[in-house]
Amino acid sequence: MHGRVVYGVEHKSDKYEIFIQSDQFAADEYFIRRLLSILKEHRIDQWNGFDHTDETVMDGSDFYLSLSNESGKIDAYGYEAWPENYQTVKLLIDELFMSFYK
């Protein structure tokens, strides 16, 4: 909504399904390894619990991240406030997911 992009990855019956907005794709192991590499390399686990809002901004941008697997869950939220390495991670994840449209 309003320019928001929603990405999703689900593991079902030994297959990975990728969601970009309402589009759905099948992912291979390379995609999953690359995604996990980005998340690990940039220490996304340290984003868990990030919940910051810049109250001085009336009409800004926000993000919401929710990751879960058998090891646990990571949740982070920001409104005009971003965790360390956010812009780098966002760019890498955007490039990875948008590769389905090439």
All heavy atoms as an XYZ file, in Angstrom:
859
protein
N       0.845     -1.178      0.000
C       0.000      0.000      0.000
C       0.887      1.236      0.000
O       1.852      1.298      0.761
C      -0.898     -0.037      1.234
C      -1.889      1.043      1.306
S      -3.024      0.678      2.665
C      -4.031      2.101      2.556
N       0.588      2.214     -0.816
C       1.342      3.464     -0.875
C       2.819      3.204     -1.124
O       3.684      3.758     -0.457
C       1.149      4.289      0.389
C      -0.278      4.530      0.732
N      -1.094      5.286     -0.061
C      -1.037      4.081      1.749
C      -2.310      5.311      0.477
N      -2.304      4.579      1.570
N       3.130      2.316     -2.072
C       4.518      2.056     -2.409
C       5.170      0.978     -1.572
O       6.333      0.682     -1.758
N       4.442      0.406     -0.660
C       5.007     -0.627      0.196
C       5.208     -1.903     -0.597
O       4.375     -2.298     -1.384
C       4.078     -0.892      1.374
C       4.622     -1.961      2.310
C       3.822     -2.062      3.541
N       4.144     -0.870      4.334
C       3.468     -0.497      5.391
N       2.430     -1.181      5.800
N       3.811      0.579      6.052
N       6.322     -2.566     -0.354
C       6.623     -3.839     -0.993
C       6.607     -4.916      0.083
O       7.149     -4.736      1.171
C       8.010     -3.811     -1.669
C       8.348     -5.164     -2.260
C       8.055     -2.734     -2.738
N       5.959     -6.017     -0.229
C       5.879     -7.133      0.712
C       6.543     -8.346      0.077
O       6.172     -8.752     -1.026
C       4.411     -7.463      1.057
C       4.336     -8.679      1.961
C       3.729     -6.260      1.684
N       7.540     -8.882      0.767
C       8.217    -10.101      0.331
C       7.894    -11.206      1.323
O       7.770    -10.952      2.520
C       9.736     -9.928      0.335
C      10.277     -8.861     -0.581
C      11.155     -7.904     -0.111
C       9.934     -8.821     -1.927
C      11.679     -6.938     -0.947
C      10.444     -7.856     -2.773
C      11.329     -6.918     -2.269
O      11.837     -5.965     -3.112
N       7.819    -12.411      0.811
C       7.598    -13.552      1.687
C       8.305    -14.785      1.156
O       8.477    -14.942     -0.046
N       8.709    -15.645      2.081
C       9.306    -16.937      1.732
C       8.659    -17.968      2.641
O       8.628    -17.790      3.859
C      10.833    -16.949      1.963
C      11.408    -18.326      1.654
C      11.524    -15.865      1.162
N       8.151    -19.019      2.033
C       7.558    -20.111      2.818
C       8.161    -21.422      2.358
O       8.375    -21.632      1.160
C       6.040    -20.155      2.639
C       5.322    -19.030      3.314
C       3.812    -19.185      3.235
O       3.319    -20.285      2.907
O       3.123    -18.189      3.498
N       8.410    -22.282      3.309
C       8.923    -23.627      3.013
C       7.777    -24.602      3.191
O       7.237    -24.754      4.279
C      10.077    -23.958      3.962
C      10.755    -25.229      3.640
N      10.867    -26.247      4.543
C      11.359    -25.659      2.511
C      11.515    -27.245      3.986
N      11.832    -26.912      2.754
N       7.398    -25.253      2.077
C       6.280    -26.197      2.099
C       6.668    -27.448      1.328
O       7.087    -27.360      0.180
C       5.040    -25.595      1.440
C       4.454    -24.414      2.141
C       3.227    -23.936      1.383
C       2.581    -22.764      2.070
N       1.424    -22.281      1.322
N       6.530    -28.578      1.950
C       6.761    -29.860      1.274
C       8.092    -29.888      0.520
O       8.149    -30.214     -0.666
C       5.623    -30.179      0.309
O       4.395    -30.185      0.984
N       9.149    -29.493      1.185
C      10.501    -29.473      0.604
C      10.658    -28.531     -0.575
O      11.563    -28.679     -1.383
C      10.939    -30.890      0.210
C      11.064    -31.793      1.420
O      11.402    -31.285      2.510
O      10.816    -32.996      1.284
N       9.766    -27.553     -0.699
C       9.866    -26.522     -1.735
C       9.790    -25.158     -1.064
O       9.148    -24.992     -0.035
C       8.722    -26.639     -2.740
C       8.738    -27.895     -3.562
C       7.570    -27.889     -4.519
C       7.469    -29.208     -5.243
N       6.296    -29.264     -6.122
N      10.438    -24.191     -1.682
C      10.354    -22.812     -1.210
C       9.474    -22.015     -2.155
O       9.675    -22.036     -3.366
C      11.740    -22.168     -1.141
C      12.594    -22.736     -0.047
C      13.519    -23.730     -0.307
C      12.459    -22.273      1.256
C      14.304    -24.254      0.707
C      13.239    -22.790      2.278
C      14.163    -23.781      1.990
O      14.933    -24.297      2.997
N       8.499    -21.325     -1.595
C       7.634    -20.441     -2.366
C       7.985    -19.006     -2.006
O       8.110    -18.663     -0.828
C       6.173    -20.721     -2.061
C       5.725    -22.095     -2.505
C       4.267    -22.364     -2.186
O       3.558    -21.448     -1.733
O       3.837    -23.508     -2.398
N       8.119    -18.199     -3.017
C       8.471    -16.797     -2.854
C       7.255    -15.960     -3.219
O       6.596    -16.223     -4.228
C       9.646    -16.418     -3.787
C      10.842    -17.339     -3.562
C      10.027    -14.952     -3.625
C      11.351    -17.401     -2.164
N       6.997    -14.949     -2.412
C       5.884    -14.037     -2.671
C       6.423    -12.618     -2.776
O       7.192    -12.179     -1.925
C       4.851    -14.099     -1.543
C       4.287    -15.477     -1.347
C       4.876    -16.370     -0.466
C       3.179    -15.894     -2.064
C       4.373    -17.648     -0.293
C       2.663    -17.167     -1.898
C       3.260    -18.047     -1.009
N       6.026    -11.947     -3.832
C       6.334    -10.527     -4.004
C       5.004     -9.865     -4.305
O       4.425    -10.093     -5.367
C       7.335    -10.286     -5.149
C       8.611    -11.110     -4.926
C       7.631     -8.793     -5.286
C       9.555    -11.113     -6.112
N       4.512     -9.103     -3.323
C       3.151     -8.591     -3.407
C       2.222     -9.787     -3.610
O       2.242    -10.713     -2.833
C       3.010     -7.548     -4.511
C       3.942     -6.365     -4.396
C       3.730     -5.499     -3.171
O       4.128     -5.862     -2.089
N       3.136     -4.340     -3.348
N       1.467     -9.817     -4.705
C       0.552    -10.934     -4.939
C       1.122    -11.967     -5.916
O       0.457    -12.951     -6.236
C      -0.793    -10.419     -5.459
O      -0.595     -9.741     -6.679
N       2.351    -11.752     -6.403
C       2.985    -12.704     -7.316
C       3.649    -13.826     -6.529
O       4.147    -13.618     -5.424
C       4.039    -12.012     -8.183
C       3.438    -10.974     -9.118
O       2.245    -11.102     -9.451
O       4.162    -10.042     -9.507
N       3.679    -15.010     -7.128
C       4.259    -16.174     -6.466
C       5.248    -16.857     -7.411
O       4.998    -16.980     -8.607
C       3.153    -17.155     -6.083
C       3.623    -18.331     -5.289
C       2.450    -19.191     -4.834
O       1.300    -18.778     -4.876
N       2.745    -20.385     -4.400
N       6.393    -17.294     -6.838
C       7.437    -17.947     -7.614
C       7.970    -19.134     -6.824
O       7.882    -19.171     -5.601
C       8.612    -16.986     -7.867
C       8.218    -15.704     -8.531
C       7.860    -14.596     -7.785
C       8.208    -15.604     -9.912
C       7.499    -13.401     -8.393
C       7.850    -14.421    -10.534
C       7.496    -13.316     -9.774
N       8.591    -20.070     -7.531
C       9.308    -21.166     -6.884
C      10.777    -20.753     -6.802
O      11.336    -20.243     -7.772
C       9.172    -22.448     -7.687
N      11.385    -20.969     -5.644
C      12.783    -20.591     -5.458
C      13.662    -21.826     -5.459
O      13.267    -22.890     -4.993
C      12.961    -19.846     -4.144
N      14.872    -21.654     -5.971
C      15.836    -22.739     -5.932
C      16.748    -22.567     -4.702
O      16.655    -21.581     -3.969
C      16.648    -22.792     -7.223
C      17.413    -21.499     -7.501
O      17.545    -20.643     -6.596
O      17.881    -21.344     -8.637
N      17.622    -23.529     -4.513
C      18.524    -23.500     -3.356
C      19.469    -22.299     -3.401
O      19.830    -21.759     -2.365
C      19.326    -24.800     -3.265
C      18.514    -25.973     -2.797
C      18.005    -25.822     -1.370
O      18.737    -25.314     -0.504
O      16.851    -26.213     -1.131
N      19.876    -21.883     -4.606
C      20.758    -20.719     -4.715
C      20.095    -19.485     -4.109
O      20.725    -18.730     -3.374
C      21.141    -20.449     -6.182
C      21.915    -19.169     -6.325
C      23.272    -19.116     -6.011
C      21.278    -17.997     -6.726
C      23.977    -17.924     -6.103
C      21.975    -16.803     -6.817
C      23.320    -16.770     -6.513
O      24.013    -15.592     -6.592
N      18.838    -19.256     -4.438
C      18.115    -18.101     -3.896
C      18.106    -18.158     -2.370
O      18.400    -17.160     -1.705
C      16.679    -18.055     -4.428
C      15.872    -16.939     -3.837
C      15.823    -15.709     -4.448
C      15.175    -17.116     -2.651
C      15.088    -14.662     -3.896
C      14.441    -16.085     -2.085
C      14.401    -14.856     -2.711
N      17.759    -19.304     -1.817
C      17.670    -19.445     -0.364
C      19.041    -19.246      0.281
O      19.162    -18.538      1.284
C      17.063    -20.814      0.020
C      15.647    -20.947     -0.543
C      17.087    -21.030      1.524
C      14.673    -19.862     -0.090
N      20.076    -19.843     -0.287
C      21.433    -19.654      0.266
C      21.838    -18.194      0.226
O      22.435    -17.675      1.162
C      22.445    -20.518     -0.487
C      22.398    -21.981     -0.112
C      23.622    -22.749     -0.588
N      23.930    -22.553     -1.997
C      23.452    -23.292     -2.998
N      22.643    -24.302     -2.738
N      23.797    -23.034     -4.246
N      21.540    -17.512     -0.870
C      21.890    -16.089     -0.993
C      21.121    -15.253      0.025
O      21.697    -14.381      0.680
C      21.598    -15.603     -2.423
C      21.957    -14.183     -2.655
C      23.467    -13.942     -2.594
N      23.721    -12.523     -2.673
C      24.408    -11.822     -1.769
N      24.980    -12.427     -0.749
N      24.560    -10.534     -1.902
N      19.850    -15.509      0.198
C      19.056    -14.781      1.184
C      19.607    -14.997      2.590
O      19.809    -14.045      3.345
C      17.591    -15.198      1.107
C      16.648    -14.534      2.101
C      16.643    -13.019      1.946
C      15.242    -15.099      1.949
N      19.875    -16.245      2.933
C      20.423    -16.540      4.264
C      21.783    -15.895      4.460
O      22.096    -15.414      5.550
C      20.502    -18.046      4.482
C      19.162    -18.759      4.612
C      19.370    -20.271      4.658
C      18.392    -18.261      5.816
N      22.573    -15.854      3.418
C      23.881    -15.212      3.489
C      23.750    -13.718      3.798
O      24.482    -13.176      4.630
C      24.629    -15.414      2.169
O      25.826    -14.700      2.158
N      22.818    -13.064      3.134
C      22.579    -11.631      3.393
C      22.167    -11.429      4.846
O      22.692    -10.552      5.542
C      21.499    -11.079      2.443
C      22.000    -11.039      1.007
C      21.037     -9.685      2.894
C      20.914    -10.799     -0.034
N      21.233    -12.233      5.317
C      20.728    -12.087      6.688
C      21.823    -12.335      7.721
O      21.922    -11.605      8.713
C      19.550    -13.032      6.915
C      18.336    -12.817      6.010
C      17.285    -13.872      6.272
C      17.773    -11.412      6.161
N      22.649    -13.332      7.491
C      23.732    -13.644      8.438
C      24.852    -12.616      8.375
O      25.335    -12.153      9.402
C      24.286    -15.040      8.167
C      23.345    -16.142      8.580
C      23.918    -17.513      8.255
C      22.899    -18.595      8.580
N      23.391    -19.926      8.217
N      25.272    -12.284      7.157
C      26.390    -11.348      6.976
C      26.102     -9.993      7.619
O      26.997     -9.356      8.163
C      26.667    -11.174      5.486
C      27.803    -10.215      5.179
C      28.036    -10.053      3.687
O      27.655    -10.958      2.915
O      28.589     -9.015      3.306
N      24.866     -9.573      7.573
C      24.509     -8.246      8.097
C      23.872     -8.301      9.479
O      23.297     -7.317      9.936
C      23.630     -7.515      7.083
C      24.375     -7.221      5.824
N      25.271     -6.196      5.712
C      24.399     -7.868      4.632
C      25.803     -6.190      4.504
N      25.280     -7.212      3.830
N      23.969     -9.457     10.104
C      23.564     -9.644     11.504
C      22.128     -9.197     11.780
O      21.848     -8.461     12.717
C      24.531     -8.929     12.447
C      25.993     -9.310     12.324
C      26.285    -10.742     12.742
N      25.638    -11.164     13.945
C      26.204    -11.177     15.152
N      27.441    -10.804     15.286
N      25.524    -11.584     16.195
N      21.213     -9.677     10.953
C      19.808     -9.327     11.110
C      19.284     -9.767     12.475
O      18.372     -9.147     13.013
C      18.964     -9.944      9.969
C      19.436     -9.425      8.618
C      17.478     -9.662     10.156
C      19.433     -7.928      8.468
N      19.881    -10.789     13.055
C      19.454    -11.229     14.379
C      19.559    -10.109     15.408
O      18.787    -10.055     16.358
C      20.244    -12.461     14.834
C      21.744    -12.221     14.884
O      22.294    -11.554     13.972
O      22.385    -12.717     15.826
N      20.477     -9.173     15.191
C      20.628     -8.045     16.117
C      19.521     -7.005     15.953
O      19.387     -6.109     16.781
C      21.995     -7.400     15.941
C      23.112     -8.309     16.370
C      24.473     -7.657     16.278
O      24.644     -6.590     15.699
N      25.464     -8.303     16.873
N      18.738     -7.123     14.906
C      17.612     -6.215     14.726
C      16.429     -6.616     15.597
O      15.494     -5.827     15.760
C      17.154     -6.204     13.278
C      18.098     -5.609     12.285
C      19.418     -5.274     12.474
C      17.805     -5.291     10.937
N      19.956     -4.778     11.324
C      18.986     -4.776     10.359
C      16.674     -5.407     10.155
C      19.041     -4.360      9.030
C      16.731     -4.997      8.835
C      17.901     -4.469      8.287
N      16.440     -7.824     16.130
C      15.295     -8.304     16.907
C      14.968     -7.331     18.037
O      15.844     -6.929     18.802
C      15.563     -9.700     17.474
C      14.303    -10.325     18.017
O      13.217    -10.120     17.486
N      14.432    -11.091     19.075
N      13.720     -6.943     18.104
C      13.276     -6.016     19.140
C      13.416     -4.556     18.761
O      12.983     -3.673     19.510
N      14.009     -4.254     17.603
C      14.117     -2.867     17.158
C      12.712     -2.322     16.986
O      11.883     -2.894     16.285
C      14.884     -2.783     15.832
C      15.157     -1.374     15.380
C      16.325     -0.738     15.735
C      14.234     -0.694     14.599
C      16.584      0.563     15.314
C      14.469      0.600     14.180
C      15.652      1.234     14.534
N      12.422     -1.219     17.647
C      11.095     -0.605     17.601
C      11.256      0.876     17.896
O      11.171      1.299     19.039
C      10.160     -1.267     18.612
C       8.720     -0.782     18.485
O       8.435      0.053     17.610
O       7.879     -1.244     19.272
N      11.546      1.634     16.832
C      11.815      3.062     17.009
C      10.967      3.879     16.044
O      10.753      3.481     14.897
C      13.295      3.366     16.770
C      14.199      2.689     17.739
N      14.440      3.170     19.000
C      14.902      1.537     17.645
C      15.264      2.360     19.638
N      15.553      1.344     18.827
N      10.522      5.003     16.510
C       9.704      5.923     15.728
C      10.239      7.330     15.907
O      10.500      7.760     17.031
C       8.235      5.880     16.199
O       7.738      4.562     16.005
C       7.380      6.867     15.454
N      10.394      8.048     14.802
C      10.733      9.459     14.870
C       9.421     10.223     14.943
O       8.728     10.397     13.948
C      11.542      9.876     13.644
C      11.981     11.331     13.716
O      11.395     12.111     14.514
O      12.910     11.701     12.975
N       9.077     10.651     16.136
C       7.787     11.303     16.383
C       7.682     12.685     15.747
O       6.594     13.249     15.682
C       7.555     11.406     17.898
C       7.730     10.095     18.619
C       6.429      9.472     19.056
O       5.409     10.157     19.049
O       6.459      8.285     19.386
N       8.798     13.223     15.255
C       8.753     14.555     14.650
C       8.336     14.508     13.182
O       8.083     15.540     12.584
C      10.127     15.250     14.755
O      11.087     14.525     13.975
C      10.591     15.340     16.200
N       8.265     13.314     12.607
C       7.905     13.174     11.196
C       6.433     12.799     11.098
O       5.984     11.832     11.700
C       8.775     12.093     10.509
C       8.363     11.930      9.057
C      10.252     12.452     10.618
N       5.686     13.571     10.311
C       4.252     13.326     10.187
C       3.910     12.389      9.023
O       2.935     11.681      9.063
C       3.515     14.655      9.994
C       3.672     15.596     11.174
S       3.011     14.913     12.690
C       1.281     15.089     12.392
N       4.693     12.400      7.951
C       4.388     11.596      6.780
C       5.691     11.017      6.243
O       6.298     11.570      5.342
C       3.703     12.450      5.714
C       3.193     11.618      4.558
O       3.039     10.395      4.722
O       2.963     12.190      3.481
N       6.106      9.913      6.805
C       7.394      9.345      6.433
C       7.280      7.915      5.957
O       6.243      7.466      5.507
N       8.379      7.208      6.072
C       8.462      5.819      5.636
C       8.661      4.904      6.830
O       9.232      5.305      7.844
C       9.642      5.645      4.680
O       9.473      6.434      3.539
N       8.205      3.675      6.663
C       8.391      2.712      7.741
C       8.810      1.370      7.166
O       8.840      1.181      5.960
C       7.125      2.558      8.576
C       5.972      1.936      7.806
O       6.006      1.906      6.561
O       5.018      1.461      8.446
N       9.174      0.467      8.048
C       9.463     -0.903      7.640
C       9.005     -1.828      8.754
O       8.885     -1.433      9.911
C      10.959     -1.107      7.363
C      11.771     -1.370      8.602
C      12.083     -2.673      8.980
C      12.197     -0.330      9.408
C      12.812     -2.924     10.134
C      12.927     -0.570     10.555
C      13.232     -1.875     10.927
N       8.730     -3.045      8.366
C       8.402     -4.097      9.327
C       9.060     -5.369      8.834
O       8.931     -5.729      7.665
C       6.893     -4.297      9.450
C       6.537     -5.462     10.348
C       6.823     -5.423     11.708
C       5.951     -6.599      9.834
C       6.526     -6.501     12.532
C       5.643     -7.675     10.651
C       5.939     -7.612     12.002
O       5.651     -8.682     12.812
N       9.787     -6.029      9.704
C      10.469     -7.266      9.377
C      10.032     -8.343     10.358
O      10.055     -8.124     11.570
C      11.985     -7.078      9.475
C      12.821     -8.342      9.318
C      12.822     -8.795      7.861
C      14.237     -8.099      9.799
N       9.622     -9.468      9.825
C       9.258    -10.615     10.653
C       9.862    -11.858     10.023
O       9.542    -12.190      8.876
C       7.746    -10.755     10.753
O       7.416    -11.881     11.540
N      10.762    -12.495     10.734
C      11.406    -13.725     10.273
C      11.166    -14.801     11.314
O      11.295    -14.545     12.514
C      12.921    -13.533     10.135
C      13.414    -12.452      9.201
C      14.919    -12.258      9.364
C      13.096    -12.814      7.774
N      10.828    -15.983     10.855
C      10.684    -17.074     11.816
C      11.119    -18.375     11.159
O      10.939    -18.582      9.961
C       9.255    -17.182     12.338
O       8.354    -17.406     11.291
N      11.715    -19.220     11.980
C      12.084    -20.566     11.568
C      12.134    -21.429     12.817
O      11.713    -20.993     13.895
C      13.415    -20.580     10.798
C      14.586    -20.106     11.624
O      14.553    -20.140     12.855
N      15.638    -19.662     10.965
N      12.661    -22.629     12.676
C      12.678    -23.541     13.819
C      13.559    -23.033     14.959
O      13.416    -23.461     16.098
C      13.121    -24.944     13.386
C      14.502    -25.026     12.796
C      14.584    -24.647     11.318
O      13.551    -24.517     10.651
O      15.713    -24.449     10.844
N      14.445    -22.068     14.688
C      15.332    -21.525     15.718
C      14.714    -20.384     16.515
O      15.228    -19.997     17.555
C      16.629    -21.027     15.085
O      17.295    -22.072     14.440
N      13.643    -19.795     16.003
C      13.026    -18.687     16.713
C      12.451    -17.651     15.774
O      12.205    -17.916     14.598
N      12.260    -16.447     16.299
C      11.609    -15.377     15.551
C      12.361    -14.072     15.748
O      12.892    -13.809     16.822
C      10.159    -15.231     16.020
C       9.334    -14.298     15.184
C       7.873    -14.369     15.523
C       7.110    -13.445     14.594
N       5.693    -13.457     14.814
N      12.375    -13.253     14.703
C      12.969    -11.917     14.746
C      11.902    -10.944     14.275
O      11.306    -11.128     13.210
C      14.204    -11.818     13.833
C      15.301    -12.769     14.318
C      14.714    -10.381     13.766
C      16.462    -12.899     13.347
N      11.655     -9.921     15.058
C      10.717     -8.863     14.695
C      11.407     -7.518     14.851
O      12.092     -7.275     15.847
C       9.479     -8.875     15.603
C       8.526     -9.998     15.251
O       8.140    -10.100     14.083
O       8.182    -10.767     16.165
N      11.209     -6.645     13.867
C      11.763     -5.302     13.932
C      10.816     -4.346     13.226
O      10.186     -4.704     12.230
C      13.142     -5.263     13.283
N      10.723     -3.126     13.751
C       9.841     -2.116     13.177
C      10.495     -0.750     13.334
O      11.133     -0.460     14.356
C       8.486     -2.091     13.889
C       7.643     -0.904     13.483
C       6.949     -0.913     12.274
C       7.597      0.238     14.260
C       6.216      0.191     11.867
C       6.861      1.342     13.865
C       6.176      1.322     12.671
O       5.453      2.407     12.264
N      10.322      0.084     12.329
C      10.804      1.454     12.428
C       9.961      2.380     11.576
O       9.502      2.010     10.500
N       9.766      3.586     12.088
C       9.098      4.644     11.336
C      10.058      5.820     11.320
O      10.312      6.437     12.358
C       7.772      5.040     11.981
C       7.093      6.186     11.267
C       6.386      5.967     10.089
C       7.191      7.480     11.742
C       5.787      7.011      9.411
C       6.592      8.533     11.080
C       5.897      8.298      9.910
O       5.311      9.340      9.237
N      10.636      6.070     10.131
C      11.676      7.083      9.982
C      12.832      6.829     10.954
O      13.504      7.741     11.403
C      11.116      8.494     10.154
C      10.315      8.965      8.970
C      11.102      9.023      7.664
O      12.243      9.515      7.659
O      10.555      8.557      6.642
N      13.053      5.563     11.276
C      14.161      5.118     12.121
C      14.561      3.735     11.621
O      13.702      2.901     11.348
C      13.732      5.060     13.582
N      15.859      3.513     11.504
C      16.339      2.307     10.849
C      17.457      1.656     11.664
O      18.319      2.344     12.197
C      16.869      2.644      9.455
C      16.063      3.707      8.769
C      16.415      4.996      8.549
C      14.734      3.587      8.262
N      15.406      5.674      7.928
C      14.356      4.833      7.735
C      13.842      2.529      8.189
C      13.126      5.063      7.142
C      12.610      2.760      7.603
C      12.259      4.011      7.078
N      17.485      0.335     11.717
C      18.588     -0.348     12.392
C      19.880     -0.229     11.568
O      19.847      0.145     10.390
C      18.128     -1.797     12.496
C      17.041     -1.950     11.501
C      16.474     -0.595     11.233
N      20.985     -0.558     12.196
C      22.282     -0.514     11.525
C      22.251     -1.380     10.259
O      21.697     -2.472     10.260
C      23.348     -1.039     12.482
C      24.749     -0.915     11.952
C      25.787     -1.347     12.954
O      25.485     -1.381     14.155
O      26.905     -1.666     12.514
N      22.839     -0.868      9.194
C      22.939     -1.544      7.896
C      21.601     -1.680      7.171
O      21.520     -2.406      6.182
C      23.560     -2.937      8.025
C      24.988     -2.890      8.478
O      25.726     -1.982      8.107
N      25.385     -3.854      9.280
N      20.576     -1.000      7.605
C      19.256     -1.164      6.996
C      19.281     -0.902      5.485
O      18.768     -1.697      4.706
C      18.217     -0.253      7.664
C      16.886     -0.288      6.952
C      15.979     -1.311      7.198
C      16.548      0.661      5.990
C      14.772     -1.389      6.525
C      15.345      0.597      5.311
C      14.460     -0.424      5.582
O      13.276     -0.497      4.900
N      19.849      0.227      5.068
C      19.814      0.585      3.644
C      20.562     -0.434      2.791
O      20.107     -0.792      1.705
C      20.380      1.995      3.429
C      19.529      3.089      4.033
C      18.106      3.136      3.472
O      17.834      2.736      2.345
N      17.175      3.633      4.266
N      21.678     -0.941      3.285
C      22.439     -1.956      2.554
C      21.633     -3.244      2.427
O      21.530     -3.830      1.350
C      23.773     -2.242      3.266
O      24.534     -1.033      3.316
C      24.560     -3.328      2.567
N      21.056     -3.686      3.532
C      20.262     -4.918      3.532
C      19.048     -4.762      2.623
O      18.724     -5.662      1.843
C      19.847     -5.307      4.967
C      18.861     -6.461      4.949
C      21.076     -5.641      5.795
N      18.374     -3.636      2.705
C      17.203     -3.386      1.862
C      17.581     -3.476      0.388
O      16.896     -4.142     -0.391
C      16.610     -2.020      2.166
C      15.400     -1.670      1.317
C      14.950     -0.247      1.587
C      13.785      0.164      0.739
N      14.019      0.081     -0.712
N      18.671     -2.855     -0.006
C      19.113     -2.893     -1.392
C      19.415     -4.325     -1.839
O      18.976     -4.762     -2.906
C      20.353     -2.018     -1.577
C      20.984     -2.049     -2.971
C      20.051     -1.441     -3.998
C      22.311     -1.328     -2.947
N      20.134     -5.085     -1.023
C      20.488     -6.467     -1.369
C      19.249     -7.363     -1.485
O      19.141     -8.176     -2.411
C      21.464     -7.035     -0.346
C      22.856     -6.399     -0.340
C      23.638     -6.872      0.878
C      23.596     -6.708     -1.623
N      18.322     -7.200     -0.550
C      17.102     -8.013     -0.588
C      16.224     -7.610     -1.769
O      15.672     -8.470     -2.458
C      16.354     -7.939      0.756
C      17.157     -8.708      1.810
C      14.937     -8.485      0.637
C      16.604     -8.628      3.208
N      16.101     -6.316     -2.028
C      15.346     -5.864     -3.204
C      15.927     -6.474     -4.474
O      15.185     -6.991     -5.319
C      15.374     -4.343     -3.328
C      14.430     -3.630     -2.383
O      13.527     -4.285     -1.810
O      14.598     -2.408     -2.209
N      17.237     -6.409     -4.640
C      17.877     -6.953     -5.843
C      17.621     -8.452     -5.969
O      17.339     -8.945     -7.058
C      19.380     -6.682     -5.818
C      19.740     -5.241     -6.065
C      21.232     -4.973     -5.924
O      21.989     -5.864     -5.451
O      21.652     -3.862     -6.277
N      17.731     -9.161     -4.859
C      17.536    -10.610     -4.883
C      16.109    -10.972     -5.288
O      15.895    -11.774     -6.201
C      17.875    -11.205     -3.511
C      17.777    -12.721     -3.403
C      18.760    -13.408     -4.340
C      18.017    -13.147     -1.959
N      15.131    -10.371     -4.647
C      13.740    -10.697     -4.958
C      13.343    -10.217     -6.355
O      12.611    -10.896     -7.070
C      12.789    -10.126     -3.898
C      12.646    -11.002     -2.692
C      13.580    -10.957     -1.664
C      11.584    -11.872     -2.572
C      13.459    -11.759     -0.549
C      11.443    -12.686     -1.458
C      12.385    -12.627     -0.444
N      13.812     -9.061     -6.751
C      13.450     -8.528     -8.069
C      14.080     -9.328     -9.201
O      13.657     -9.221    -10.348
C      13.843     -7.053     -8.188
C      12.980     -6.120     -7.342
S      11.241     -6.168     -7.828
C      10.488     -6.879     -6.384
N      15.059    -10.186     -8.889
C      15.672    -11.024     -9.928
C      14.634    -11.981    -10.540
O      14.839    -12.469    -11.642
C      16.853    -11.810     -9.360
O      16.430    -12.808     -8.454
N      13.530    -12.225     -9.864
C      12.479    -13.070    -10.440
C      11.792    -12.411    -11.638
O      11.146    -13.084    -12.422
C      11.424    -13.423     -9.377
C      11.891    -14.480     -8.442
C      12.359    -14.142     -7.179
C      11.879    -15.828     -8.805
C      12.796    -15.120     -6.307
C      12.329    -16.809     -7.937
C      12.783    -16.452     -6.687
N      11.933    -11.111    -11.769
C      11.288    -10.404    -12.862
C      12.209    -10.204    -14.071
O      11.816     -9.606    -15.049
C      10.758     -9.048    -12.391
C       9.625     -9.184    -11.415
C       9.817     -8.921    -10.058
C       8.370     -9.612    -11.835
C       8.772     -9.066     -9.158
C       7.323     -9.755    -10.937
C       7.535     -9.470     -9.607
O       6.494     -9.613     -8.705
N      13.429    -10.703    -13.982
C      14.373    -10.548    -15.102
C      14.232    -11.672    -16.084
O      13.893    -12.755    -15.802
C      15.804    -10.478    -14.585
C      16.046     -9.202    -13.813
C      17.463     -9.149    -13.357
C      17.697     -7.863    -12.574
N      19.013     -7.769    -12.047
